[in-house]
Amino acid sequence: MLASWFLIGALTTTPQISVQAAAQSVVEEGGMTPAVNRMVGGIASYARWPGGTATTHRHMCVVGTPRLAPRMAPDTPGRGSISVSYVAASAVNARCDILFLGRMPAADRRQLIAWVRGRPVLTITDDDDACLYGAMFCLTGRAASLSFSVNLDAIARGPLKIDPRVLRIGAGDGGTG
């Protein structure tokens, strides 16, 4: 039923934290921001929204304060574009194709995750290293590397299809190829 379950294979560790991707080196000018923007764009390029055809433009709503990248500008490797708006939790609406959750009150996070369930919204956070609070993808920055975890339970709750090749992004190839 869900392409995302194909991701787990022999790598399952728990029902919610099922896949830990390899780290991507981020020793570059600008700190983590360029790597985060590449990773977010790469993850989005491997998501398929309902309707069959890939849309060339998506809108990302950033809620809270991102920890790893203060300036979000996702880089989509030849697969369209992503515009970004910084919004309050109360202003999130159907215009948001991607929801990036930064630091925020726990009540706001719970409300947003509940709102997203069943909707075609890709959720990514950089404020949940264990990937337990409901986002589909959780970015983690340590020293000079960036990695992500996948929450298959969160993916299974919505209509998005996530291509299994999304795991290649964490290996540092930018999801191309």
C-alpha positions as CSV (number, residue, x, y, z in Angstrom):
1,M,0.0,0.0,0.0
2,L,2.7,2.5,0.9
3,A,6.0,2.8,-0.9
4,S,7.6,4.1,2.3
5,W,7.3,0.7,4.0
6,F,9.7,-0.5,1.3
7,L,12.4,1.6,3.0
8,I,12.7,-0.4,6.1
9,G,14.1,-3.7,4.9
10,A,16.6,-5.0,7.5
11,L,17.3,-1.5,8.8
12,T,14.3,-1.2,11.2
13,T,15.2,-0.3,14.7
14,T,11.8,0.7,16.2
15,P,8.3,1.3,14.6
16,Q,8.8,5.1,14.6
17,I,12.5,5.5,14.1
18,S,13.1,3.1,11.3
19,V,15.9,4.4,9.1
20,Q,19.0,6.5,9.9
21,A,20.7,7.8,6.8
22,A,24.4,8.2,6.4
23,A,25.9,11.5,7.3
24,Q,26.6,14.2,4.8
25,S,29.7,16.3,5.3
26,V,29.0,20.0,5.9
27,V,32.5,21.4,6.3
28,E,31.9,24.4,4.0
29,E,31.4,28.1,4.0
30,G,28.1,29.1,5.5
31,G,28.1,26.4,8.1
32,M,25.2,24.0,8.0
33,T,22.8,26.2,6.0
34,P,23.8,25.1,2.5
35,A,23.8,21.4,3.5
36,V,20.4,21.7,5.1
37,N,19.0,23.5,2.1
38,R,20.4,20.7,-0.2
39,M,19.0,18.0,2.0
40,V,15.5,19.6,2.4
41,G,15.3,20.1,-1.4
42,G,16.5,16.6,-2.0
43,I,14.0,15.1,0.3
44,A,11.2,17.1,-1.3
45,S,12.3,16.0,-4.7
46,Y,11.7,12.3,-3.7
47,A,8.2,13.0,-2.4
48,R,5.2,12.5,-4.7
49,W,2.0,14.4,-3.9
50,P,-1.4,13.0,-4.9
51,G,-2.4,13.6,-8.5
52,G,0.2,11.5,-10.2
53,T,2.3,14.1,-11.9
54,A,5.2,15.9,-10.1
55,T,4.6,19.6,-9.7
56,T,7.5,21.8,-10.5
57,H,6.8,24.3,-7.7
58,R,6.1,23.6,-3.9
59,H,5.6,26.0,-1.0
60,M,7.4,25.4,2.3
61,C,6.1,27.0,5.5
62,V,8.7,27.4,8.2
63,V,7.3,27.5,11.7
64,G,9.3,28.2,14.8
65,T,13.0,28.8,14.8
66,P,15.2,26.4,12.7
67,R,18.2,25.3,14.7
68,L,20.5,24.3,11.8
69,A,19.7,26.8,9.0
70,P,18.5,30.3,9.9
71,R,17.9,31.1,6.1
72,M,15.9,28.4,4.5
73,A,16.2,28.3,0.7
74,P,15.8,24.6,-0.4
75,D,17.9,23.6,-3.4
76,T,16.0,21.2,-5.6
77,P,18.5,19.4,-7.9
78,G,16.9,20.2,-11.3
79,R,13.4,19.2,-10.1
80,G,11.4,22.4,-9.8
81,S,11.5,25.0,-7.0
82,I,10.4,25.6,-3.5
83,S,9.3,29.0,-2.2
84,V,9.6,29.7,1.5
85,S,7.4,31.6,4.0
86,Y,8.1,32.0,7.7
87,V,4.7,31.7,9.5
88,A,3.2,31.4,12.9
89,A,1.8,28.1,13.9
90,S,-1.7,29.6,13.7
91,A,-1.2,30.7,10.1
92,V,-0.4,27.3,8.6
93,N,-2.9,26.4,5.9
94,A,-3.5,24.3,2.8
95,R,-1.0,26.5,0.9
96,C,1.8,24.7,2.7
97,D,3.1,21.7,0.7
98,I,6.1,21.3,3.0
99,L,6.1,22.1,6.7
100,F,9.5,22.8,8.3
101,L,9.2,22.7,12.1
102,G,11.9,24.5,14.0
103,R,12.1,25.2,17.8
104,M,8.6,25.9,19.1
105,P,6.3,25.2,22.1
106,A,5.4,21.6,22.4
107,A,1.7,22.4,22.2
108,D,2.1,24.2,18.8
109,R,4.1,21.2,17.5
110,R,1.4,18.7,18.6
111,Q,-1.3,20.9,17.0
112,L,0.5,21.1,13.7
113,I,1.3,17.4,13.5
114,A,-2.4,16.6,14.2
115,W,-3.4,19.0,11.5
116,V,-1.1,17.4,9.0
117,R,-2.3,13.9,9.4
118,G,-4.1,12.7,6.3
119,R,-3.1,15.8,4.3
120,P,-0.5,15.9,1.5
121,V,2.1,17.8,3.5
122,L,5.7,16.8,3.8
123,T,7.0,17.4,7.4
124,I,10.6,18.0,8.2
125,T,12.1,19.2,11.5
126,D,15.5,20.0,12.9
127,D,14.3,20.0,16.5
128,D,13.7,16.3,17.2
129,D,16.9,14.3,17.0
130,A,15.1,11.1,18.0
131,C,12.4,11.6,15.4
132,L,9.6,10.8,18.0
133,Y,7.2,13.8,17.7
134,G,5.5,13.2,14.4
135,A,7.6,14.8,11.6
136,M,8.3,12.5,8.6
137,F,12.0,13.6,8.4
138,C,14.2,14.7,11.2
139,L,17.5,16.5,10.5
140,T,20.4,16.1,13.0
141,G,23.6,18.2,12.9
142,R,26.7,17.1,14.7
143,A,30.1,18.6,14.4
144,A,30.8,18.7,10.7
145,S,28.0,16.4,9.5
146,L,24.3,16.4,8.8
147,S,22.1,13.3,8.9
148,F,18.4,12.6,8.9
149,S,16.0,10.0,10.3
150,V,12.8,8.8,8.7
151,N,9.6,8.3,10.7
152,L,7.7,5.7,8.7
153,D,4.8,5.9,11.0
154,A,4.3,9.6,10.2
155,I,4.7,8.9,6.5
156,A,2.1,6.1,6.6
157,R,-0.5,8.5,8.1
158,G,-0.6,10.7,5.0
159,P,-1.2,10.4,1.2
160,L,2.4,11.4,0.2
161,K,4.5,8.7,-1.5
162,I,8.2,8.7,-0.6
163,D,10.6,7.2,-3.0
164,P,12.9,4.7,-1.3
165,R,15.9,6.3,-3.0
166,V,15.5,9.2,-0.6
167,L,18.0,7.4,1.6
168,R,20.7,8.2,-1.0
169,I,20.5,11.9,-0.1
170,G,22.1,11.2,3.3
171,A,25.0,9.5,1.6
172,G,26.1,12.9,0.2
173,D,25.2,12.5,-3.5
174,G,22.4,15.1,-3.3
175,G,19.8,12.6,-4.5
176,T,20.9,12.8,-8.1
177,G,21.5,10.0,-10.5
